[in-house]
Amino acid sequence: MLEIYNNLHKRKEPFQPIDPGDVRMYVCGMTVYDYCHLGHARVLTVFDVVYRYLRELYGAEHVTYIRNITDIDDKILKRATENNESFTALTERFIAAMHEDVDALGLLPPNGEPRATRHIDEILTMIQALVDKGYAYAAANGDVYYAVSRFESYGALSGKQLDELRAGARVEVEEAKDDPLDFVLWKAAKPGEPSWESPWGPGRPGWHIECSAMSTHCLGNHFDIHGGGLDLQFPHHENEIAQSVGATGEKFVNVWMHNGFVRVDEEKMSKSLGNFFTIREVLAYLGGERDRRRSGEIVRFFLVLSHYRRPLNYSDGSLDNAKAGLTRLYIALNTLDEALAGRAPEPVGGGEGEAYRRRFAQAMDDDFNTAVAVSVLQQAAGEINRALDAQDTHRAAALGGVLRELGGILGLLGLPPKAFLQGGHKAIAPDAAELKPTGHPPAVPAGLSEAQIETLIAQRVEARRNRDYAEADRIRDALEAQGIILEDGAQGTSWRRA
């Protein structure tokens, strides 16, 4: 049975959906004023894996996943002003960029992707309910605030006490709060800012109210899972609980999930430290636009190698190790494909296939332990190689089927193995006729096309046939110098990019 660590209670609990026919999950998405960074990649990938596994357990038609977009807030307006563009032009541009990044990471689209600016009516309705019930008040400056002290269970998620919070709080001179802990629900419009009409005058929503209004509108007042990064636990998710429960009078969420921080060389990733990486920068390191889907799968593999609640340390070395690990899985599948010579992988029924499925399910049922689940994939790949060495293609084919099946649940191994291993690098070299190595060091230019590589491999095969092993070795060395790895087998010579 699936158990999830519920951050509200600080323990693993059996997952029991409110309605097994409609499992509902909401995840805080992007504030679209800049490109997505590696921290965003982690939260996006973590909850994509959760979504995939819930679909596996309950059926795709019985799981609803909502991931919002914040398209109006202070950071967006500040960046739009700096760029001398409208806030809508800015957000549309970065929403498109975000969609490119999530496609590269292989994410399934959520069932809904609500934007704050398209749910102003729901936001105003919730604020009015909070005012009517005494949880919120209009201040003299035109803002509307939530009165934190009126919500008795405030702090239950984060474990923070009001007295401690109040002791460390500071009220800015221009604020008109009754209490320094109160937070804004509706901001009165400043000159030149975009605004919407409200009972309290023109303005725009505060950040916290957006998610309460959109989540309850899309999923109902009470739903199963709410997720996001650990940095959102306080104050954002704490404030969501106060708003939603206060407005509806119902329990808000059963299970609160938070993924750990991304660290860079053991320091927390942040712009102030200068160790901040966008998804696009990491993809560029791995191959850029030429291999966007392949590079994205390497990033995804890197992200699932660690349990989602643990801090994740990023370095070039750790990313390279992830690339090597994923490559080993694809090599096993590619070797299998060549051995099968076009025959389709065989389904795995009982026995060994079920043993792999069982170990994989045990890992995922244990709070989505992808680190252990990946080790199951690695074991299956190792057994494929051993089966092929023993010329047991029937067993190898069955294992290949289960490896692809289980990898798919994690969003991995979806590319043709040869395409992953050979990449999509553009040719920048001259004609293959000019490339025959004549001595040391090998004189093969970088950026070989597939046709050029195949031509050189054919020349090497011919050299070996003529027992000119020195020439064959020179061709191999030339290709290796350009990152092309040759692998000789019973089916001939295959190649991949290092």
TIPASE-574654 format. One record per residue (C-alpha): residue number from 1; residue in three letters; x, y, z. Coordinates in Angstrom, 2 decimals. Example, Ala and Ser with C-alpha at 12.3 -4.5 7.8 and 13.67 -1.06 7.14 Angstrom:
BEGIN
[r 1,'ALA',[12.30,-4.50,7.80]];
[r 2,'SER',[13.67,-1.06,7.14]];
% end
This chain:
BEGIN
[r 1,'MET',[0.00,0.00,0.00]];
[r 2,'LEU',[1.24,3.47,-0.87]];
[r 3,'GLU',[2.56,5.45,2.11]];
[r 4,'ILE',[3.35,9.16,1.82]];
[r 5,'TYR',[5.23,11.37,4.26]];
[r 6,'ASN',[2.63,13.90,5.35]];
[r 7,'ASN',[4.44,17.08,6.34]];
[r 8,'LEU',[1.41,18.19,8.32]];
[r 9,'HIS',[1.88,15.31,10.77]];
[r 10,'LYS',[5.63,14.75,10.18]];
[r 11,'ARG',[5.25,11.02,9.48]];
[r 12,'LYS',[4.53,8.50,6.75]];
[r 13,'GLU',[0.86,7.61,6.47]];
[r 14,'PRO',[-1.09,5.15,4.30]];
[r 15,'PHE',[-2.57,7.06,1.40]];
[r 16,'GLN',[-6.34,6.79,1.39]];
[r 17,'PRO',[-7.90,9.02,-1.27]];
[r 18,'ILE',[-11.12,10.81,-0.46]];
[r 19,'ASP',[-12.59,9.27,-3.62]];
[r 20,'PRO',[-10.53,6.51,-5.34]];
[r 21,'GLY',[-12.40,7.35,-8.51]];
[r 22,'ASP',[-11.06,10.91,-8.47]];
[r 23,'VAL',[-7.67,11.34,-6.79]];
[r 24,'ARG',[-6.93,15.08,-6.69]];
[r 25,'MET',[-3.55,16.82,-6.41]];
[r 26,'TYR',[-2.56,20.49,-6.56]];
[r 27,'VAL',[1.03,21.72,-6.90]];
[r 28,'CYS',[2.25,25.30,-6.73]];
[r 29,'GLY',[3.70,26.14,-10.12]];
[r 30,'MET',[5.85,28.90,-11.53]];
[r 31,'THR',[5.82,32.65,-11.04]];
[r 32,'VAL',[6.61,33.57,-14.63]];
[r 33,'TYR',[9.01,36.50,-14.65]];
[r 34,'ASP',[12.19,34.60,-15.57]];
[r 35,'TYR',[13.43,31.27,-16.90]];
[r 36,'CYS',[12.85,28.18,-14.78]];
[r 37,'HIS',[15.86,27.11,-12.71]];
[r 38,'LEU',[17.06,23.78,-11.41]];
[r 39,'GLY',[14.97,24.12,-8.24]];
[r 40,'HIS',[11.89,24.47,-10.41]];
[r 41,'ALA',[13.01,21.44,-12.42]];
[r 42,'ARG',[13.07,19.42,-9.22]];
[r 43,'VAL',[9.58,20.31,-8.04]];
[r 44,'LEU',[8.20,19.85,-11.57]];
[r 45,'THR',[9.82,16.44,-11.96]];
[r 46,'VAL',[9.06,15.20,-8.43]];
[r 47,'PHE',[5.35,15.77,-8.81]];
[r 48,'ASP',[5.30,14.53,-12.38]];
[r 49,'VAL',[6.62,11.22,-10.98]];
[r 50,'VAL',[3.96,11.30,-8.24]];
[r 51,'TYR',[1.31,11.98,-10.89]];
[r 52,'ARG',[2.56,9.13,-13.08]];
[r 53,'TYR',[2.58,6.66,-10.21]];
[r 54,'LEU',[-0.89,7.67,-9.02]];
[r 55,'ARG',[-2.11,7.09,-12.60]];
[r 56,'GLU',[-0.47,3.68,-12.48]];
[r 57,'LEU',[-2.28,2.82,-9.24]];
[r 58,'TYR',[-5.72,4.33,-9.88]];
[r 59,'GLY',[-5.92,4.70,-13.66]];
[r 60,'ALA',[-5.17,7.83,-15.68]];
[r 61,'GLU',[-8.84,8.77,-15.90]];
[r 62,'HIS',[-9.14,8.74,-12.10]];
[r 63,'VAL',[-6.37,11.22,-11.23]];
[r 64,'THR',[-6.66,14.99,-11.52]];
[r 65,'TYR',[-3.48,17.05,-11.33]];
[r 66,'ILE',[-3.59,20.85,-11.21]];
[r 67,'ARG',[-0.44,23.00,-11.41]];
[r 68,'ASN',[-1.02,26.73,-11.34]];
[r 69,'ILE',[0.76,29.68,-12.94]];
[r 70,'THR',[1.24,32.94,-11.04]];
[r 71,'ASP',[1.08,35.61,-13.74]];
[r 72,'ILE',[0.63,38.72,-11.58]];
[r 73,'ASP',[2.76,39.75,-8.59]];
[r 74,'ASP',[5.40,42.27,-7.49]];
[r 75,'LYS',[8.34,40.49,-9.19]];
[r 76,'ILE',[6.49,40.31,-12.48]];
[r 77,'LEU',[5.57,43.99,-12.43]];
[r 78,'LYS',[9.11,45.00,-11.45]];
[r 79,'ARG',[10.67,42.97,-14.27]];
[r 80,'ALA',[8.14,44.26,-16.81]];
[r 81,'THR',[8.97,47.83,-15.82]];
[r 82,'GLU',[12.71,47.14,-16.10]];
[r 83,'ASN',[12.16,45.66,-19.58]];
[r 84,'ASN',[9.80,48.46,-20.64]];
[r 85,'GLU',[7.15,45.92,-21.68]];
[r 86,'SER',[3.64,45.04,-20.57]];
[r 87,'PHE',[3.32,42.47,-17.81]];
[r 88,'THR',[1.22,40.29,-20.14]];
[r 89,'ALA',[3.94,40.28,-22.82]];
[r 90,'LEU',[6.49,39.30,-20.18]];
[r 91,'THR',[4.40,36.49,-18.70]];
[r 92,'GLU',[3.36,35.06,-22.08]];
[r 93,'ARG',[7.01,34.91,-23.11]];
[r 94,'PHE',[8.10,33.08,-19.97]];
[r 95,'ILE',[5.07,30.77,-19.97]];
[r 96,'ALA',[6.11,29.67,-23.46]];
[r 97,'ALA',[9.69,29.19,-22.24]];
[r 98,'MET',[8.45,27.17,-19.26]];
[r 99,'HIS',[6.47,24.88,-21.57]];
[r 100,'GLU',[9.60,24.31,-23.66]];
[r 101,'ASP',[11.51,23.35,-20.51]];
[r 102,'VAL',[8.87,20.96,-19.20]];
[r 103,'ASP',[8.69,19.32,-22.62]];
[r 104,'ALA',[12.44,18.78,-22.52]];
[r 105,'LEU',[12.11,17.18,-19.07]];
[r 106,'GLY',[9.45,14.82,-20.40]];
[r 107,'LEU',[6.66,15.99,-18.10]];
[r 108,'LEU',[3.09,14.92,-18.67]];
[r 109,'PRO',[0.78,17.93,-19.01]];
[r 110,'PRO',[-1.34,18.51,-15.90]];
[r 111,'ASN',[-5.10,18.23,-16.17]];
[r 112,'GLY',[-5.36,21.96,-15.56]];
[r 113,'GLU',[-2.98,24.92,-15.51]];
[r 114,'PRO',[-4.98,27.85,-14.08]];
[r 115,'ARG',[-3.56,31.36,-14.18]];
[r 116,'ALA',[-4.19,33.88,-11.43]];
[r 117,'THR',[-5.37,36.63,-13.80]];
[r 118,'ARG',[-8.07,34.33,-15.15]];
[r 119,'HIS',[-9.53,33.62,-11.70]];
[r 120,'ILE',[-10.00,37.10,-10.29]];
[r 121,'ASP',[-13.72,36.43,-9.68]];
[r 122,'GLU',[-12.96,33.35,-7.56]];
[r 123,'ILE',[-10.28,35.28,-5.68]];
[r 124,'LEU',[-12.68,38.15,-4.91]];
[r 125,'THR',[-15.37,35.70,-3.78]];
[r 126,'MET',[-12.98,34.03,-1.33]];
[r 127,'ILE',[-11.75,37.35,0.05]];
[r 128,'GLN',[-15.32,38.51,0.56]];
[r 129,'ALA',[-16.11,35.28,2.43]];
[r 130,'LEU',[-13.13,35.87,4.71]];
[r 131,'VAL',[-14.23,39.45,5.38]];
[r 132,'ASP',[-17.80,38.32,6.08]];
[r 133,'LYS',[-16.59,35.66,8.54]];
[r 134,'GLY',[-14.28,38.01,10.39]];
[r 135,'TYR',[-10.99,36.54,9.18]];
[r 136,'ALA',[-10.07,39.55,7.03]];
[r 137,'TYR',[-10.39,43.33,7.18]];
[r 138,'ALA',[-9.99,46.32,4.89]];
[r 139,'ALA',[-7.22,48.65,6.04]];
[r 140,'ALA',[-7.03,52.41,5.73]];
[r 141,'ASN',[-4.51,52.17,2.88]];
[r 142,'GLY',[-6.97,50.29,0.66]];
[r 143,'ASP',[-5.39,46.87,1.16]];
[r 144,'VAL',[-7.30,43.89,2.56]];
[r 145,'TYR',[-5.47,41.77,5.15]];
[r 146,'TYR',[-5.94,38.36,6.70]];
[r 147,'ALA',[-6.05,38.54,10.50]];
[r 148,'VAL',[-3.72,35.68,11.45]];
[r 149,'SER',[-4.59,35.77,15.18]];
[r 150,'ARG',[-8.22,34.90,14.38]];
[r 151,'PHE',[-7.28,31.50,12.90]];
[r 152,'GLU',[-6.68,29.28,15.92]];
[r 153,'SER',[-4.62,26.56,14.25]];
[r 154,'TYR',[-2.22,28.88,12.43]];
[r 155,'GLY',[1.26,27.32,12.43]];
[r 156,'ALA',[0.12,23.67,12.43]];
[r 157,'LEU',[1.95,22.90,9.17]];
[r 158,'SER',[5.20,24.72,9.83]];
[r 159,'GLY',[5.31,24.22,13.61]];
[r 160,'LYS',[5.78,27.95,14.15]];
[r 161,'GLN',[4.29,29.73,17.17]];
[r 162,'LEU',[2.56,33.10,16.83]];
[r 163,'ASP',[4.42,34.64,19.77]];
[r 164,'GLU',[7.78,33.69,18.29]];
[r 165,'LEU',[6.79,34.97,14.87]];
[r 166,'ARG',[5.47,38.21,16.31]];
[r 167,'ALA',[8.65,38.78,18.30]];
[r 168,'GLY',[10.71,38.69,15.10]];
[r 169,'ALA',[8.27,40.60,12.90]];
[r 170,'ARG',[8.60,44.17,11.75]];
[r 171,'VAL',[5.89,46.39,10.30]];
[r 172,'GLU',[6.92,48.80,7.58]];
[r 173,'VAL',[5.89,52.41,8.11]];
[r 174,'GLU',[3.51,52.47,5.16]];
[r 175,'GLU',[1.64,49.35,6.20]];
[r 176,'ALA',[-1.69,49.61,7.98]];
[r 177,'LYS',[-1.91,46.14,9.53]];
[r 178,'ASP',[-3.61,45.47,12.83]];
[r 179,'ASP',[-0.93,42.89,13.60]];
[r 180,'PRO',[2.58,42.53,12.09]];
[r 181,'LEU',[1.77,38.89,11.19]];
[r 182,'ASP',[-1.26,39.76,9.07]];
[r 183,'PHE',[-0.74,39.21,5.34]];
[r 184,'VAL',[-2.26,40.88,2.31]];
[r 185,'LEU',[-5.15,39.39,0.36]];
[r 186,'TRP',[-5.87,42.33,-1.93]];
[r 187,'LYS',[-3.44,45.10,-2.84]];
[r 188,'ALA',[-4.75,48.55,-3.66]];
[r 189,'ALA',[-3.58,49.65,-7.10]];
[r 190,'LYS',[-0.67,52.05,-7.38]];
[r 191,'PRO',[-0.54,54.57,-10.25]];
[r 192,'GLY',[0.26,52.84,-13.53]];
[r 193,'GLU',[-0.17,49.30,-12.19]];
[r 194,'PRO',[-2.60,46.81,-13.74]];
[r 195,'SER',[-5.72,46.47,-11.61]];
[r 196,'TRP',[-9.16,44.90,-11.33]];
[r 197,'GLU',[-12.28,46.33,-9.75]];
[r 198,'SER',[-13.25,45.03,-6.30]];
[r 199,'PRO',[-15.54,45.97,-3.40]];
[r 200,'TRP',[-12.45,47.60,-1.82]];
[r 201,'GLY',[-11.43,49.58,-4.86]];
[r 202,'PRO',[-9.14,48.85,-7.84]];
[r 203,'GLY',[-6.30,46.48,-7.05]];
[r 204,'ARG',[-4.80,43.06,-7.57]];
[r 205,'PRO',[-4.60,39.84,-5.56]];
[r 206,'GLY',[-1.91,39.00,-3.05]];
[r 207,'TRP',[0.19,35.94,-3.80]];
[r 208,'HIS',[-1.19,33.54,-1.17]];
[r 209,'ILE',[-4.87,33.97,-2.01]];
[r 210,'GLU',[-4.32,32.94,-5.63]];
[r 211,'CYS',[-3.57,29.30,-4.80]];
[r 212,'SER',[-6.41,28.96,-2.30]];
[r 213,'ALA',[-8.92,30.28,-4.82]];
[r 214,'MET',[-7.60,28.31,-7.80]];
[r 215,'SER',[-7.12,25.00,-5.98]];
[r 216,'THR',[-10.58,24.95,-4.42]];
[r 217,'HIS',[-12.15,26.10,-7.68]];
[r 218,'CYS',[-10.48,23.29,-9.65]];
[r 219,'LEU',[-10.51,20.48,-7.06]];
[r 220,'GLY',[-13.17,21.35,-4.49]];
[r 221,'ASN',[-12.85,22.62,-0.94]];
[r 222,'HIS',[-11.25,19.39,0.32]];
[r 223,'PHE',[-8.80,17.38,-1.77]];
[r 224,'ASP',[-6.08,14.76,-1.40]];
[r 225,'ILE',[-2.57,16.12,-1.97]];
[r 226,'HIS',[-0.97,19.56,-2.04]];
[r 227,'GLY',[2.65,19.78,-3.11]];
[r 228,'GLY',[5.48,22.19,-3.63]];
[r 229,'GLY',[9.04,23.00,-2.66]];
[r 230,'LEU',[10.06,23.05,0.99]];
[r 231,'ASP',[10.55,26.82,0.78]];
[r 232,'LEU',[6.77,27.19,0.32]];
[r 233,'GLN',[5.83,25.45,3.56]];
[r 234,'PHE',[5.99,28.78,5.39]];
[r 235,'PRO',[4.45,31.21,4.89]];
[r 236,'HIS',[2.76,30.32,1.60]];
[r 237,'HIS',[1.21,26.96,2.42]];
[r 238,'GLU',[0.52,27.95,6.03]];
[r 239,'ASN',[-1.39,30.95,4.71]];
[r 240,'GLU',[-3.24,28.82,2.17]];
[r 241,'ILE',[-4.59,26.65,4.98]];
[r 242,'ALA',[-5.72,29.68,6.97]];
[r 243,'GLN',[-7.44,31.22,3.96]];
[r 244,'SER',[-9.11,28.08,2.63]];
[r 245,'VAL',[-10.35,26.70,5.93]];
[r 246,'GLY',[-11.45,30.15,7.03]];
[r 247,'ALA',[-13.43,30.76,3.84]];
[r 248,'THR',[-15.01,27.32,3.39]];
[r 249,'GLY',[-15.24,26.00,6.95]];
[r 250,'GLU',[-13.97,22.63,5.66]];
[r 251,'LYS',[-10.72,20.72,5.90]];
[r 252,'PHE',[-8.48,21.86,3.06]];
[r 253,'VAL',[-5.92,19.14,2.24]];
[r 254,'ASN',[-5.23,15.64,3.57]];
[r 255,'VAL',[-1.55,15.22,2.61]];
[r 256,'TRP',[1.09,17.95,2.37]];
[r 257,'MET',[4.19,17.01,0.35]];
[r 258,'HIS',[7.36,19.10,0.06]];
[r 259,'ASN',[10.50,18.33,-1.90]];
[r 260,'GLY',[13.95,19.22,-0.57]];
[r 261,'PHE',[16.21,22.06,-1.66]];
[r 262,'VAL',[18.71,21.93,-4.50]];
[r 263,'ARG',[22.27,22.64,-3.42]];
[r 264,'VAL',[25.20,23.52,-5.66]];
[r 265,'ASP',[28.54,22.11,-4.53]];
[r 266,'GLU',[26.97,21.66,-1.07]];
[r 267,'GLU',[25.70,25.26,-0.84]];
[r 268,'LYS',[22.06,26.20,-1.20]];
[r 269,'MET',[21.39,27.42,-4.72]];
[r 270,'SER',[20.65,31.14,-4.81]];
[r 271,'LYS',[21.18,34.13,-7.06]];
[r 272,'SER',[22.99,36.02,-4.29]];
[r 273,'LEU',[25.71,33.35,-4.14]];
[r 274,'GLY',[26.11,33.31,-7.90]];
[r 275,'ASN',[25.45,29.56,-8.06]];
[r 276,'PHE',[22.13,29.80,-9.84]];
[r 277,'PHE',[21.46,27.58,-12.87]];
[r 278,'THR',[18.49,27.72,-15.21]];
[r 279,'ILE',[17.15,24.57,-16.79]];
[r 280,'ARG',[18.33,25.93,-20.13]];
[r 281,'GLU',[21.88,26.36,-18.90]];
[r 282,'VAL',[21.99,22.77,-17.66]];
[r 283,'LEU',[20.52,21.49,-20.92]];
[r 284,'ALA',[23.11,23.50,-22.84]];
[r 285,'TYR',[25.88,21.86,-20.82]];
[r 286,'LEU',[24.52,18.47,-21.91]];
[r 287,'GLY',[23.99,19.22,-25.57]];
[r 288,'GLY',[21.72,22.21,-25.94]];
[r 289,'GLU',[19.11,22.66,-28.64]];
[r 290,'ARG',[20.52,19.85,-30.77]];
[r 291,'ASP',[19.68,17.21,-28.15]];
[r 292,'ARG',[17.02,18.90,-26.04]];
[r 293,'ARG',[14.90,15.82,-25.29]];
[r 294,'ARG',[17.95,13.64,-24.68]];
[r 295,'SER',[19.54,16.28,-22.43]];
[r 296,'GLY',[16.24,16.72,-20.60]];
[r 297,'GLU',[16.05,13.01,-19.84]];
[r 298,'ILE',[19.55,13.11,-18.35]];
[r 299,'VAL',[18.46,15.98,-16.07]];
[r 300,'ARG',[15.34,14.02,-15.15]];
[r 301,'PHE',[17.43,10.93,-14.33]];
[r 302,'PHE',[19.71,13.08,-12.16]];
[r 303,'LEU',[16.68,14.43,-10.29]];
[r 304,'VAL',[15.14,11.01,-9.55]];
[r 305,'LEU',[18.40,9.48,-8.33]];
[r 306,'SER',[17.72,11.04,-4.91]];
[r 307,'HIS',[14.67,10.73,-2.68]];
[r 308,'TYR',[12.48,13.77,-3.20]];
[r 309,'ARG',[12.57,14.90,0.45]];
[r 310,'ARG',[16.37,14.89,0.67]];
[r 311,'PRO',[18.53,17.87,-0.30]];
[r 312,'LEU',[19.89,17.40,-3.81]];
[r 313,'ASN',[23.47,18.41,-4.52]];
[r 314,'TYR',[24.24,19.60,-8.04]];
[r 315,'SER',[27.67,19.70,-9.61]];
[r 316,'ASP',[29.00,19.04,-13.08]];
[r 317,'GLY',[30.40,15.77,-11.75]];
[r 318,'SER',[27.08,14.60,-10.32]];
[r 319,'LEU',[25.34,15.44,-13.58]];
[r 320,'ASP',[28.02,13.58,-15.55]];
[r 321,'ASN',[27.55,10.55,-13.28]];
[r 322,'ALA',[23.81,10.64,-13.94]];
[r 323,'LYS',[24.47,10.80,-17.68]];
[r 324,'ALA',[26.75,7.76,-17.41]];
[r 325,'GLY',[24.15,5.84,-15.40]];
[r 326,'LEU',[21.34,6.54,-17.85]];
[r 327,'THR',[23.65,5.70,-20.74]];
[r 328,'ARG',[24.27,2.25,-19.24]];
[r 329,'LEU',[20.52,1.57,-19.25]];
[r 330,'TYR',[20.24,2.63,-22.87]];
[r 331,'ILE',[23.29,0.58,-23.87]];
[r 332,'ALA',[21.62,-2.53,-22.45]];
[r 333,'LEU',[18.46,-1.82,-24.45]];
[r 334,'ASN',[20.40,-1.00,-27.60]];
[r 335,'THR',[22.45,-4.20,-27.36]];
[r 336,'LEU',[19.19,-6.09,-26.88]];
[r 337,'ASP',[17.58,-4.41,-29.91]];
[r 338,'GLU',[20.53,-5.38,-32.08]];
[r 339,'ALA',[20.45,-8.96,-30.80]];
[r 340,'LEU',[16.73,-9.22,-31.51]];
[r 341,'ALA',[17.29,-7.94,-35.05]];
[r 342,'GLY',[13.92,-6.23,-35.29]];
[r 343,'ARG',[11.85,-8.60,-33.15]];
[r 344,'ALA',[9.64,-6.79,-30.65]];
[r 345,'PRO',[10.56,-7.11,-26.95]];
[r 346,'GLU',[8.51,-9.81,-25.28]];
[r 347,'PRO',[6.13,-9.07,-22.38]];
[r 348,'VAL',[7.19,-10.27,-18.98]];
[r 349,'GLY',[4.62,-12.42,-17.23]];
[r 350,'GLY',[5.17,-14.23,-13.96]];
[r 351,'GLY',[8.36,-15.22,-12.26]];
[r 352,'GLU',[11.27,-12.92,-12.82]];
[r 353,'GLY',[9.24,-10.09,-14.36]];
[r 354,'GLU',[6.88,-10.01,-11.41]];
[r 355,'ALA',[9.82,-9.98,-9.01]];
[r 356,'TYR',[11.14,-6.80,-10.64]];
[r 357,'ARG',[7.68,-5.22,-10.63]];
[r 358,'ARG',[7.23,-6.11,-6.97]];
[r 359,'ARG',[10.56,-4.57,-5.91]];
[r 360,'PHE',[9.82,-1.47,-7.97]];
[r 361,'ALA',[6.35,-1.11,-6.43]];
[r 362,'GLN',[7.75,-1.59,-2.93]];
[r 363,'ALA',[10.15,1.29,-3.54]];
[r 364,'MET',[7.51,3.61,-4.96]];
[r 365,'ASP',[4.97,2.68,-2.28]];
[r 366,'ASP',[7.55,3.76,0.30]];
[r 367,'ASP',[6.95,7.49,-0.12]];
[r 368,'PHE',[7.95,7.49,-3.81]];
[r 369,'ASN',[11.50,6.26,-3.19]];
[r 370,'THR',[12.79,6.78,-6.72]];
[r 371,'ALA',[16.39,6.18,-5.64]];
[r 372,'VAL',[15.58,2.53,-4.87]];
[r 373,'ALA',[13.27,2.28,-7.89]];
[r 374,'VAL',[16.15,3.32,-10.17]];
[r 375,'SER',[18.33,0.61,-8.62]];
[r 376,'VAL',[15.70,-1.92,-9.77]];
[r 377,'LEU',[16.10,-0.61,-13.32]];
[r 378,'GLN',[19.86,-0.94,-13.02]];
[r 379,'GLN',[19.53,-4.54,-11.83]];
[r 380,'ALA',[17.29,-5.35,-14.79]];
[r 381,'ALA',[19.81,-3.81,-17.21]];
[r 382,'GLY',[22.59,-5.90,-15.69]];
[r 383,'GLU',[20.54,-9.06,-16.11]];
[r 384,'ILE',[19.85,-8.18,-19.75]];
[r 385,'ASN',[23.58,-8.03,-20.38]];
[r 386,'ARG',[24.16,-11.33,-18.61]];
[r 387,'ALA',[21.35,-13.01,-20.52]];
[r 388,'LEU',[22.77,-11.79,-23.82]];
[r 389,'ASP',[26.22,-13.01,-22.85]];
[r 390,'ALA',[24.62,-16.43,-22.29]];
[r 391,'GLN',[22.84,-16.07,-25.67]];
[r 392,'ASP',[19.48,-16.35,-23.90]];
[r 393,'THR',[17.67,-13.83,-26.09]];
[r 394,'HIS',[14.24,-14.95,-24.88]];
[r 395,'ARG',[15.06,-14.03,-21.26]];
[r 396,'ALA',[16.87,-10.86,-22.34]];
[r 397,'ALA',[13.85,-9.77,-24.40]];
[r 398,'ALA',[11.52,-10.35,-21.47]];
[r 399,'LEU',[13.79,-8.33,-19.19]];
[r 400,'GLY',[13.94,-5.57,-21.79]];
[r 401,'GLY',[10.16,-5.37,-21.72]];
[r 402,'VAL',[10.04,-4.93,-17.96]];
[r 403,'LEU',[12.90,-2.40,-18.01]];
[r 404,'ARG',[11.04,-0.22,-20.50]];
[r 405,'GLU',[7.78,-0.62,-18.60]];
[r 406,'LEU',[9.18,0.38,-15.22]];
[r 407,'GLY',[11.34,3.10,-16.70]];
[r 408,'GLY',[8.23,4.58,-18.29]];
[r 409,'ILE',[6.58,4.96,-14.89]];
[r 410,'LEU',[9.48,7.27,-13.95]];
[r 411,'GLY',[9.30,9.04,-17.31]];
[r 412,'LEU',[12.55,7.42,-18.47]];
[r 413,'LEU',[13.75,5.30,-21.39]];
[r 414,'GLY',[11.21,6.75,-23.78]];
[r 415,'LEU',[13.68,7.43,-26.59]];
[r 416,'PRO',[14.87,4.86,-29.11]];
[r 417,'PRO',[18.14,3.59,-27.60]];
[r 418,'LYS',[20.16,4.32,-30.72]];
[r 419,'ALA',[18.81,7.87,-30.86]];
[r 420,'PHE',[19.81,8.46,-27.23]];
[r 421,'LEU',[23.28,6.96,-27.64]];
[r 422,'GLN',[24.08,8.62,-30.94]];
[r 423,'GLY',[22.47,11.94,-30.16]];
[r 424,'GLY',[21.39,14.55,-32.64]];
[r 425,'HIS',[24.57,16.53,-33.12]];
[r 426,'LYS',[24.77,18.59,-36.29]];
[r 427,'ALA',[27.60,17.89,-38.68]];
[r 428,'ILE',[30.23,20.63,-38.95]];
[r 429,'ALA',[32.90,18.49,-40.58]];
[r 430,'PRO',[33.92,18.27,-44.24]];
[r 431,'ASP',[33.03,15.38,-46.51]];
[r 432,'ALA',[33.77,11.90,-45.21]];
[r 433,'ALA',[36.20,11.34,-48.09]];
[r 434,'GLU',[38.57,13.78,-46.41]];
[r 435,'LEU',[38.41,12.09,-43.02]];
[r 436,'LYS',[40.41,8.89,-43.38]];
[r 437,'PRO',[43.03,8.95,-40.59]];
[r 438,'THR',[46.61,8.83,-41.87]];
[r 439,'GLY',[48.62,8.96,-38.65]];
[r 440,'HIS',[48.76,10.18,-35.06]];
[r 441,'PRO',[47.16,12.17,-33.65]];
[r 442,'PRO',[43.95,11.20,-35.49]];
[r 443,'ALA',[42.86,13.84,-37.94]];
[r 444,'VAL',[39.07,13.59,-37.61]];
[r 445,'PRO',[37.27,16.93,-37.15]];
[r 446,'ALA',[34.66,17.37,-34.41]];
[r 447,'GLY',[30.93,17.25,-35.03]];
[r 448,'LEU',[30.74,14.23,-37.32]];
[r 449,'SER',[27.43,13.42,-38.94]];
[r 450,'GLU',[25.97,9.94,-38.74]];
[r 451,'ALA',[26.82,9.34,-42.39]];
[r 452,'GLN',[30.43,10.29,-41.81]];
[r 453,'ILE',[30.69,8.04,-38.78]];
[r 454,'GLU',[29.18,5.11,-40.67]];
[r 455,'THR',[31.62,5.70,-43.53]];
[r 456,'LEU',[34.58,5.54,-41.15]];
[r 457,'ILE',[33.20,2.42,-39.49]];
[r 458,'ALA',[32.88,0.80,-42.92]];
[r 459,'GLN',[36.51,1.72,-43.62]];
[r 460,'ARG',[37.54,0.14,-40.33]];
[r 461,'VAL',[35.59,-3.04,-41.13]];
[r 462,'GLU',[37.35,-3.23,-44.48]];
[r 463,'ALA',[40.75,-2.69,-42.82]];
[r 464,'ARG',[40.08,-5.51,-40.39]];
[r 465,'ARG',[38.94,-7.76,-43.21]];
[r 466,'ASN',[42.31,-7.05,-44.91]];
[r 467,'ARG',[44.11,-7.73,-41.60]];
[r 468,'ASP',[45.32,-4.13,-41.55]];
[r 469,'TYR',[44.86,-3.87,-37.79]];
[r 470,'ALA',[47.03,-0.80,-37.44]];
[r 471,'GLU',[44.71,1.11,-39.77]];
[r 472,'ALA',[41.64,-0.24,-37.95]];
[r 473,'ASP',[43.08,0.92,-34.64]];
[r 474,'ARG',[43.86,4.35,-36.05]];
[r 475,'ILE',[40.24,4.74,-37.17]];
[r 476,'ARG',[38.96,3.66,-33.75]];
[r 477,'ASP',[41.35,6.12,-32.04]];
[r 478,'ALA',[40.29,8.89,-34.40]];
[r 479,'LEU',[36.64,8.35,-33.62]];
[r 480,'GLU',[37.24,8.08,-29.87]];
[r 481,'ALA',[39.12,11.38,-29.98]];
[r 482,'GLN',[35.90,12.94,-31.26]];
[r 483,'GLY',[33.74,11.28,-28.61]];
[r 484,'ILE',[32.54,8.36,-30.74]];
[r 485,'ILE',[32.66,5.02,-28.91]];
[r 486,'LEU',[32.68,1.83,-31.00]];
[r 487,'GLU',[31.36,-1.45,-29.64]];
[r 488,'ASP',[32.03,-4.67,-31.56]];
[r 489,'GLY',[29.54,-7.49,-31.13]];
[r 490,'ALA',[28.10,-10.54,-32.79]];
[r 491,'GLN',[25.75,-8.33,-34.81]];
[r 492,'GLY',[28.55,-6.09,-36.04]];
[r 493,'THR',[29.89,-2.73,-34.85]];
[r 494,'SER',[27.62,-0.20,-33.16]];
[r 495,'TRP',[28.54,3.28,-32.00]];
[r 496,'ARG',[27.46,5.92,-29.52]];
[r 497,'ARG',[28.55,9.39,-28.53]];
[r 498,'ALA',[30.51,9.60,-25.32]];
% end
